[in-house]
Amino acid sequence: MTDTTALPESAAPAEPATARLLAEAAGRIDAPDVVLAVSRNGARTVHTGGGAAPRPVPRERLAHELGSASKPYAGLLLARLVAQGRVRYEDRAADLLAPGLPVHPTVRRITLRHLLTHTSGLPGLPADFYPQAVPRWSTDPYGGYPADRVVRAFLRARPRHRPGTRWHYSNFAVSVLGHTLAAATGTPWEVLLHQQVLAPLRLDATRVRPGPEGTEAVGHRRDGTPVPALDTGGFTAAGAVRATPLDMLTFLEAHTAGAGLGGPESTGPGLTGPGLTGPGLTDPTLAAALAEVRRPVLRRGLRHTHTHTLTWFHHPSPYGPVLFHAGATLGQQAFLGFRPDTGLAVAATATRRVHRADTFVATAYGLLTETP
């Protein structure tokens, strides 16, 4: 069963063409629950569907696990703390986490920027993560590896490459960033994220822990059986965010508002437009952070064809640059993306574990890159 609606938050009725496009796209995704949500300069259209029966709570109002799509939230948090002068991108993580503790010289050179941009030289996960994770790989691989163990693994690490010389995607590094920011500010990560990102953007349905029963989307294995909610252990900053698709759109709209758009929606210091007005939302440090995370900062790959901002993958499209990030957990998938030049944002979720022939990411990416 499917449904396509223009939400009360929308600035205009759902466009029939957009509604048809989302319905067709959802038909290519095999999952118990699918949500495809599009915002055009704040006017929202949301399509829900999937093989499962409709839920008591609409799918777009259930919190979904974002997995690695949590990282843009960590990136915006770091950018805002830098804009406030509380930390610097070039601060060395080990100095903030354990001042005076002897560490390997390469570890000593790792900065906050290196951790966030996957250029720290650290592996994807600590070497001693796997022995405890493999026996419960499909049920709870992260829960047995707490925060203090992540920090200890970092402080005794021996990176293979000098920081800043190679790009290697690392959940380990972004998790260390989270613990480092908590140590530097004397504030737990969850509280820090809420104070600096979630509350100012009014992301009331975004959190890092499961909410009350009935408010969370349920993930599924490839065979359709349910899986328990993900426990990220000490890897909170890298993958613990849970958000409703509506909150995901609000997060993305904050990135598109004032990002070079024409018309009345783009006036002001980068945070105006539908749903983005009110006390605190014109804070210059938040506007500066949103601008900073949109800016390309590195290239990698053959002929340096892959471009990245601090926290987003950055690709060209016929309609201007697109910025995006995808994520997957044991039973859910998420996609966040936007085009800063045109005000288009796409948020997508699916409640089935990713598999080799999965079309979810390609479908969501296509909505972002192929839609006029």
QUIGIVEN-V119146 format. One record per backbone hydrogen bond with DSSP energy under -0.5 kcal/mol. CO is the residue of the C=O (numbers start at 1). NH is the residue of the N-H. E is the energy in kcal/mol with one decimal. If there is no record, write none. Layout:
BEGIN
co: {CO/CO}
nh: {NH/NH}
e: {E/E}
END
This chain:
BEGIN
co: {3/5/5/7/15/16/17/18/19/20/21/22/23/25/26/28/29/31/32/33/34/35/36/37/38/39/39/40/42/43/44/45/46/47/48/49/58/59/60/63/64/66/67/68/70/70/71/72/73/74/75/76/77/78/79/80/81/81/82/88/89/91/92/93/94/98/104/105/106/107/110/111/112/113/114/114/115/118/119/121/124/124/126/126/127/128/129/130/131/133/134/136/136/142/144/145/146/147/148/149/150/151/152/154/162/166/170/171/172/173/174/175/176/177/178/179/180/181/182/182/188/189/190/191/192/193/193/194/197/198/199/202/203/205/207/212/215/217/219/220/221/225/230/232/235/235/236/236/239/241/242/243/244/245/246/247/248/249/250/251/252/252/253/256/258/263/264/273/278/280/283/283/284/285/286/287/288/289/290/291/291/292/298/300/301/302/305/306/307/308/308/312/313/314/315/317/322/323/324/325/327/331/332/333/334/335/336/337/338/338/339/339/339/343/344/345/346/347/348/349/350/355/359/360/361/362/363/364/365/366/367}
nh: {48/7/46/10/19/20/21/22/23/24/25/26/27/28/29/30/31/51/52/351/49/349/47/347/45/41/345/43/44/40/7/38/5/36/3/34/61/62/246/217/243/69/70/71/73/74/75/76/77/78/79/80/81/82/83/84/86/87/85/91/113/112/96/97/98/101/108/109/109/110/93/115/116/117/119/120/118/168/164/160/171/172/129/130/130/132/133/134/135/136/137/139/140/145/146/234/150/151/152/153/154/155/156/157/165/168/174/175/176/177/178/179/180/181/182/183/184/185/186/187/192/193/194/195/196/197/198/199/201/203/202/204/206/244/242/215/63/219/227/353/224/221/232/235/238/239/239/240/67/66/207/64/248/249/250/251/252/253/254/255/255/256/257/259/260/266/267/276/281/283/286/287/288/289/290/291/292/293/294/294/295/295/308/306/304/305/307/300/314/297/298/309/324/307/322/320/315/338/313/336/334/220/329/350/327/348/325/346/323/340/342/343/344/41/339/39/337/37/335/35/333/358/363/364/365/366/367/368/369/370/371}
e: {-3.2/-0.6/-2.4/-2.2/-2.6/-2.5/-2.2/-2.4/-2.2/-2.5/-2.2/-2.8/-1.5/-1.6/-1.8/-0.5/-0.9/-2.0/-2.4/-1.8/-2.4/-2.3/-3.1/-2.5/-2.6/-0.6/-2.2/-1.9/-0.6/-2.5/-0.5/-2.9/-2.5/-2.7/-2.5/-2.8/-2.1/-1.5/-1.3/-2.9/-2.1/-2.3/-1.9/-1.8/-1.3/-1.3/-2.7/-2.2/-2.0/-2.4/-2.5/-2.2/-2.3/-2.3/-2.2/-1.9/-2.3/-0.9/-1.5/-1.6/-2.3/-1.7/-1.2/-2.6/-2.7/-2.0/-2.2/-1.0/-0.6/-1.5/-2.1/-2.0/-2.0/-2.4/-2.2/-0.7/-0.7/-3.0/-3.5/-1.1/-0.8/-2.2/-1.7/-0.5/-0.7/-0.6/-1.3/-2.8/-0.5/-1.4/-1.6/-1.4/-2.5/-2.2/-0.5/-2.9/-1.6/-2.2/-2.2/-2.4/-1.8/-2.4/-1.5/-1.5/-1.7/-0.5/-1.6/-2.0/-2.2/-2.1/-1.8/-1.9/-2.5/-2.6/-1.9/-2.1/-2.7/-1.9/-1.3/-1.3/-2.9/-2.9/-1.8/-2.8/-2.5/-2.2/-2.0/-2.9/-1.7/-3.1/-1.5/-1.6/-1.3/-0.8/-3.2/-2.0/-2.8/-0.5/-2.0/-2.3/-1.7/-3.1/-0.6/-2.5/-0.8/-1.0/-1.0/-2.2/-0.6/-2.5/-2.5/-2.7/-2.4/-1.9/-1.9/-2.5/-2.1/-3.0/-1.7/-0.8/-0.8/-1.4/-2.4/-2.2/-1.0/-1.6/-1.1/-2.2/-1.5/-1.3/-0.6/-2.1/-2.4/-1.9/-2.4/-1.9/-2.3/-2.3/-0.5/-0.7/-0.6/-1.1/-2.4/-2.2/-2.6/-1.2/-0.6/-2.1/-2.4/-3.2/-1.7/-2.6/-2.0/-0.8/-3.2/-1.8/-2.5/-2.6/-2.4/-2.5/-2.5/-1.9/-2.7/-1.9/-2.4/-2.2/-2.5/-3.0/-2.7/-0.6/-1.1/-1.7/-0.8/-2.6/-2.9/-2.3/-1.8/-2.9/-2.2/-2.2/-2.6/-2.0/-2.5/-2.5/-2.9/-2.0/-1.8/-1.4/-2.3/-2.7/-0.6}
END
